Amino acid sequence: MSFTSYMSQALEEARAAAARGEVPVGAVIVAPNGQVVAQAGNRTRELNDPTAHAEVLAIRAACAAAGSERLGGHAL
């Protein structure tokens, strides 16, 4: 089993969030096959939504892509 880091994608999202005036946080969701299925940065200010954290947005996008409310085997 090998380890692959997706931190560079999360940091890209964090930098983009900072550029938008948000708290610089990014998140990436990876499927069991290693494919990135969603990524997001904080958008709480932009969307005026206290739940629009990077992790929540990425989970919502990954669930939408999977057509399911569950992400079995996925990693955040």
Number of C-alpha atoms within 10 A of each C-alpha: 3 3 6 7 7 15 12 11 16 22 17 18 22 22 18 19 22 17 11 15 14 18 19 20 21 26 25 25 24 18 17 12 8 13 10 17 18 21 23 27 29 29 23 17 14 12 10 9 10 10 13 18 20 25 21 15 21 23 24 17 17 24 17 14 11 13 10 11 11 12 17 9 9 17 13 16
